[in-house]
Amino acid sequence: MRSASERGLRIVGAVVGGYLLTVLTVIAAGAVLARLGMARSEAVALSSMLGFVFYLALLVWAFSVRPAARLWIVLAAGVVLTAAVIHVLD
């Protein structure tokens, strides 16, 4: 059985970290799709709809990955990567 602190860190990582990564991914995907020639409104709509699926997949994965540290490392790396993409495209 996992300790209460590990469970708490996993919940915070899944909900807050997953939400942050999802928001940044939706922004980056919308910018990339618009740069590739898709109409900006359609790019935003498509990336927003796919964001729901992405967030759900992150939540499921967050509770299935074994060490909680791996969850935090992947979330941090994803946030840095998507923030870099947004910064480059801005």
N, C-alpha and C positions, 0 to 999 in steps of 0.2 A: 504494500500500500504506500502511496506517495505521501510525503509530509504535507501539512497544511500550507506551509510557506511555498513549497514547490507548486502546489495546486493553484495558489493565489497568483504566483508569478506567471504560470501558464495561462490563467484566465485573463490577466491583464495584458499579456503579450498577444493572446488571440484576439481579444476585443479591441483594445486600443492600438496595438501595433499593427494588427491586421487591417484596421480601419484606415490608419495613416498610410500604410502601403497601398491599399486599394485606392484611396483618393489620389495619391501621387501617380499611380499606374493609369488611372482614368485620365488624368490631365495629360500625361505623357502620350498615351495612346491616341487621344484626340488630336494632339499637336502633330504627331507622326502621320496619322491618317490624313490630316488636312494638308500637310506638306507633300504627301504622295498624290495629291490631286483630288481627293474626295471633298465634296462641299463641306464647309466648316460645320454647318448645322447637322448634317448627317454624320460627320465624324464624331461630334460631341454626343449625339444621340446613341450611336452604336457603342462608343466606348463606355457611356453611362450604363447602358443595358448589360454589357458584358462585365461591368464592375460588380454587379450583384452576384453573378456566377463566381467571379474571382474571389470575392469576399467569403462566400459560402465555402469554396474549396479551401481557402486559407484557414477558416475556422475548423473544418474537419481535419485538415492536416495538423493543425496546432495541437490537437488533442491526441493525435496518433503517433507523433514523433516521440522517440524515447527520451533523450536528455532534453530538459527544458533549455539548456544553454544553446543547443543547436537551433531551437526555435528563435531565440533572441538573435543569434548570429545571422541566420537567414533573413530575418526581418530587417535587421540593421543594414545588411548588405543590399537588400532590395530597396530600402529607402534611399541609401546613398546613390545607388545606380539610377533609380528613376529621377531623383533630384538632379543628378548630373545631366540626364537626357533633357529634362525640362530647361535647365540652365543653358544648355547648348542650343536648343531650339528657340529660346526666347530672344 
